[in-house]
Amino acid sequence: MTENASAFAIAIGTIGPAIAIGMIGAAALIGMARNPQNSDKIQISMIIAIAFAEAIAIYALVVALILKFVP
């Protein structure tokens, strides 16, 4: 039973960050295409935003591991 709960937690917990990372990447590419002079600033902001979105997936992984290994 706990295997199902941990699999559900990681599956649901990674959908949001995956969509967010795709949207961040798309917006950054559009911004770089429209204003190539600011590509460096846009890329730095994009990397920071992706790191924050990825942190949510890591939190979901921690919850899934707790559900799996803590009785």
C-alpha distances in whole Angstrom, upper triangle without the diagonal:
4,5,5,7,9,10,11,13,15,16,17,18,20,22,24,26,26,28,30,31,32,34,36,37,39,40,42,43,45,46,47,49,51,52,52,54,51,49,48,47,45,43,43,41,39,38,37,35,33,32,31,29,27,27,24,22,22,21,18,17,18,15,13,14,14,10,9,12,13,11
4,5,5,6,8,10,10,12,14,15,16,18,20,22,23,24,27,28,29,31,33,34,35,37,38,39,41,43,44,45,47,49,50,50,51,48,46,45,44,42,40,40,38,36,35,34,32,30,29,28,26,24,23,21,19,19,18,15,14,14,12,9,10,10,6,6,9,9,9
4,5,5,6,8,10,11,12,14,15,17,19,21,22,22,25,27,27,29,31,32,33,35,37,38,39,41,42,43,45,47,48,48,50,47,44,44,43,41,39,38,37,35,33,33,31,29,28,27,25,23,23,21,18,18,17,14,13,14,12,9,10,11,8,6,10,12,12
4,6,5,6,9,10,10,12,14,16,17,20,21,21,23,25,26,27,29,31,32,33,35,37,38,40,41,42,44,46,47,47,49,46,44,43,43,40,38,38,37,34,33,33,31,28,28,27,25,23,23,20,18,18,18,14,14,15,13,10,12,13,10,9,13,14,14
4,5,5,6,9,10,11,12,14,16,18,19,20,22,24,25,26,28,29,31,32,34,35,37,39,40,41,43,45,46,46,48,45,42,42,41,39,37,36,35,33,31,31,29,27,26,25,23,21,20,18,16,16,15,12,12,13,10,8,10,10,7,8,11,12,13
4,5,5,6,9,10,10,12,15,17,17,18,21,22,23,25,27,27,29,31,32,33,35,37,38,39,41,43,44,44,45,42,40,39,38,36,34,34,32,30,29,28,26,24,23,22,20,18,18,16,13,13,12,9,9,10,8,4,7,8,6,6,9,11,12
4,5,5,6,9,10,11,13,15,16,16,19,21,21,23,25,26,27,29,31,32,33,35,36,37,39,41,42,42,44,41,39,38,38,35,33,33,32,29,28,28,26,23,23,22,20,18,18,16,13,14,14,10,10,12,10,7,9,12,9,9,13,15,16
4,6,5,6,8,10,11,14,15,16,17,19,21,22,24,25,26,28,30,31,32,34,35,37,38,40,41,42,44,41,38,38,37,35,33,33,31,29,28,28,25,23,23,22,19,18,18,15,13,15,14,10,11,13,11,8,12,13,10,11,15,16,17
4,6,5,6,9,10,12,13,15,16,18,19,21,22,23,25,27,28,29,31,33,34,35,37,39,40,40,42,39,36,36,35,32,31,31,29,27,26,25,23,21,20,19,16,15,15,12,10,11,10,6,8,10,7,6,9,10,9,10,14,14,16
4,6,5,6,9,11,11,12,15,16,17,18,20,21,22,24,26,27,29,30,32,33,35,36,37,37,39,36,34,33,33,30,28,28,27,24,23,23,21,18,18,17,15,13,13,11,8,9,9,6,6,9,8,6,9,11,10,11,14,16,18
4,6,6,7,10,11,11,13,15,16,17,19,21,21,23,25,26,27,29,31,32,33,35,37,37,39,36,34,34,33,30,28,29,27,24,23,24,21,19,19,18,15,14,15,12,10,12,12,9,9,13,11,9,13,15,13,14,17,19,21
4,6,6,8,10,11,12,14,15,16,18,19,21,22,24,25,27,28,30,31,33,34,36,36,38,35,33,33,32,29,28,28,26,24,23,23,20,18,19,17,14,14,14,11,9,12,12,8,10,13,11,10,14,16,14,16,19,20,22
4,6,7,8,9,11,12,13,15,17,18,20,21,22,24,26,27,28,30,32,33,34,34,36,33,31,31,29,27,26,25,23,21,20,20,17,15,15,14,11,10,11,7,6,9,8,5,8,10,9,9,12,14,13,15,18,19,21
4,6,5,6,9,10,11,12,14,15,17,18,20,21,23,24,26,27,29,30,31,32,34,31,28,28,27,25,23,23,22,19,18,18,16,13,14,13,10,9,10,8,5,9,10,7,9,12,12,11,14,16,16,17,20,21,24
4,6,5,6,9,10,11,12,14,16,17,19,20,22,23,24,26,27,29,30,31,33,30,28,28,27,24,23,24,22,19,19,19,16,14,15,15,11,11,13,10,8,12,13,10,12,15,15,14,17,19,19,20,23,24,26
4,5,5,6,9,10,11,12,14,15,16,18,20,21,22,24,26,27,28,29,31,28,26,26,25,22,21,22,19,17,17,17,14,12,14,12,8,10,11,8,8,12,12,11,13,16,15,16,19,20,20,22,24,25,28
4,5,5,6,9,10,10,12,14,15,16,18,20,21,22,24,26,26,27,29,26,23,23,22,19,18,18,16,14,14,14,11,9,10,9,5,6,8,7,6,10,11,10,12,15,15,16,18,20,20,22,24,25,28
4,5,5,6,9,10,11,12,14,15,17,19,20,21,23,25,26,26,28,25,23,23,23,20,18,19,17,14,14,15,12,10,12,12,8,8,11,10,8,12,14,12,14,17,17,17,20,22,22,23,25,27,30
4,6,5,6,9,10,11,12,14,16,17,18,20,21,23,24,25,27,25,22,23,22,19,18,20,17,14,15,16,13,11,14,13,9,11,14,12,11,15,16,15,17,20,20,20,23,25,24,26,28,30,32
4,5,5,6,9,10,10,12,14,15,16,18,20,21,22,23,25,22,20,21,19,16,16,16,14,11,12,13,9,8,11,10,7,9,12,10,11,14,15,15,17,19,20,20,23,25,25,26,29,30,33
4,5,5,6,9,10,10,12,14,15,16,18,20,21,21,23,20,18,18,18,14,13,14,12,9,10,11,8,6,9,10,7,8,11,11,11,14,16,16,17,20,21,21,23,25,26,27,29,31,33
4,5,5,6,9,10,11,12,14,15,17,18,20,20,23,20,18,19,19,15,14,16,14,11,12,14,11,9,13,13,10,11,15,15,14,17,19,18,20,23,23,23,26,28,28,29,32,33,36
4,5,5,6,8,10,11,12,14,15,17,18,19,22,19,17,19,18,14,14,16,13,10,13,14,11,10,14,13,11,13,16,15,16,19,20,20,22,24,25,25,28,30,30,31,34,35,38
4,6,5,6,9,10,10,12,14,15,16,17,19,16,14,15,14,11,10,12,10,7,9,10,7,7,11,11,9,12,15,15,15,18,20,20,22,24,25,26,28,30,30,32,34,35,38
4,5,5,6,9,10,10,12,14,15,15,18,15,13,14,14,10,9,12,11,7,9,12,10,8,12,13,12,13,16,17,17,19,21,22,23,25,27,27,29,31,32,33,35,36,39
4,5,5,6,9,10,11,12,14,15,18,16,14,16,15,12,12,15,13,10,13,15,13,12,16,16,14,16,19,19,19,22,24,24,25,28,29,29,31,34,34,35,37,39,42
4,5,5,6,9,10,11,12,14,16,14,12,14,13,10,11,13,11,9,12,14,11,12,16,16,14,17,20,20,20,23,25,25,27,29,30,31,33,35,35,37,39,40,43
4,5,5,6,9,10,10,11,13,11,9,11,10,6,7,10,9,6,10,12,10,11,14,15,15,16,19,20,21,23,25,26,27,29,30,31,33,35,36,37,39,40,43
4,5,5,6,9,10,10,13,11,9,12,12,9,9,12,12,10,12,15,14,14,17,18,17,19,22,23,23,25,27,28,29,31,33,33,35,37,38,39,41,43,46
4,5,5,6,9,10,13,12,10,14,14,10,11,15,14,12,15,17,16,16,20,20,19,21,24,25,25,28,29,30,31,34,35,35,37,39,40,41,43,45,48
4,5,5,6,8,10,8,8,11,10,7,10,13,11,10,14,16,15,16,19,20,19,21,24,25,26,28,30,30,32,34,35,36,38,40,41,42,44,45,48
4,5,5,5,8,7,5,9,9,7,8,12,12,11,14,16,16,16,19,21,20,22,25,26,27,28,31,31,32,35,36,37,39,41,42,43,45,46,49
4,6,6,10,10,8,12,13,11,12,15,15,14,17,19,19,19,22,24,23,25,28,29,29,31,33,34,35,37,39,39,41,43,44,45,47,49,52
4,6,9,9,10,13,13,11,13,17,16,15,19,21,20,21,24,25,24,26,29,30,31,33,35,35,37,39,40,41,43,45,46,47,49,50,53
4,6,6,7,11,11,9,12,15,14,15,18,19,19,20,23,24,24,26,29,30,31,33,35,36,37,39,41,41,43,45,46,47,49,50,54
4,5,5,9,10,9,11,14,15,15,17,19,19,20,23,25,25,26,29,30,31,33,35,36,37,39,41,41,43,45,46,47,49,50,54
4,6,8,9,10,11,14,15,15,18,19,20,22,24,25,26,27,30,31,32,34,36,37,38,40,42,43,44,46,48,49,50,51,55
4,6,6,6,9,10,11,12,14,16,17,18,20,22,23,24,26,28,29,30,32,34,35,37,39,40,41,43,44,45,47,48,51
4,6,5,6,9,10,10,12,14,15,16,18,20,21,22,24,26,27,28,30,32,33,34,36,37,39,41,42,43,44,46,49
4,5,5,6,9,10,11,13,14,15,17,19,20,21,23,25,26,27,29,31,32,33,35,36,37,39,41,42,43,45,48
4,5,5,6,9,10,11,12,14,16,17,19,20,22,24,25,26,28,30,31,32,34,35,36,38,40,41,42,43,47
4,6,5,6,9,10,10,12,14,15,16,18,20,22,23,24,26,28,29,31,32,33,35,37,38,39,41,42,45
4,5,5,6,9,10,10,12,14,15,16,18,21,21,22,25,26,27,29,31,32,33,35,36,37,39,40,43
4,5,5,6,9,10,11,13,14,15,17,19,21,21,23,25,26,27,29,31,32,33,35,36,37,39,42
4,6,5,6,9,10,11,12,14,16,18,19,20,22,24,25,26,28,29,31,32,34,35,37,37,41
4,5,5,6,9,10,11,12,14,16,17,18,20,22,23,25,26,27,29,31,32,33,35,36,39
4,5,5,6,9,10,10,12,15,16,16,19,20,21,22,25,26,27,29,30,31,32,34,37
4,5,5,6,9,10,11,13,15,15,17,19,20,21,23,25,26,27,29,31,32,33,36
4,5,5,6,9,10,11,13,15,16,18,19,20,22,24,25,26,28,29,31,32,35
4,5,5,6,9,10,11,12,14,16,17,19,20,21,23,25,26,27,29,30,33
4,5,5,6,9,10,10,12,15,15,16,19,20,21,23,24,26,27,28,31
4,5,5,7,9,10,11,13,15,16,17,19,20,22,23,25,26,27,30
4,5,6,7,9,10,12,13,15,16,18,19,21,22,24,25,26,29
4,5,5,6,9,10,11,13,15,15,17,19,20,21,23,24,27
4,5,5,6,9,10,11,13,14,15,17,18,20,21,22,25
4,5,5,6,9,10,11,12,14,15,17,19,20,21,24
4,5,5,6,9,10,10,12,14,15,16,18,20,23
4,5,5,6,9,10,11,12,14,15,16,18,21
4,5,5,6,9,10,11,12,14,15,16,19
4,5,5,6,9,10,11,12,14,15,18
4,5,5,6,9,10,10,12,14,17
4,5,5,6,9,10,11,11,15
4,5,5,6,9,10,10,13
4,5,5,6,9,10,13
4,5,5,6,8,11
4,5,5,5,9
4,6,6,8
4,6,8
4,6
4
